[in-house]
């Protein structure tokens, strides 16, 4: 949704963090793959799983030191959406999101507000699909 606002380096890091997030629970679902492909379309870039090898802590540190607060919020928001897309918001995914909130010094409550907004969005989207396609 907001990924076009990232610079090229941030886009690269975002995809690496996103891939790390979806792999943490051991279930790289079709829904998660579709979202990552959508991210690539939005950011106009490619994605190769084999190149996603940097340690998560190194990626987080890079964004923490080199990106502004808006970009950090975009990372967190988009990653929450990715974690929720398959209907299984795993505790290990939550742990990464919570770590980002702390490392990026984002105001307490931001993650919860994002989760609530995304739940509402998912519910609304489901209702639209049922109305139109059901």
Secondary structure, 3 states (H helix, E strand, C coil): CCHHHCCHHHHHHHHHHHHHHHHCCCCCCHHHHHHHHHHHHHHCCCCCHHHCCCCHHHHHHHHHHHCCHHHHHHHHHHHHHHHHCCCCCCHHHHHHHHHHHHHCCCCCCHHHHHHHHHHHHHHHHHHHHHHHHC
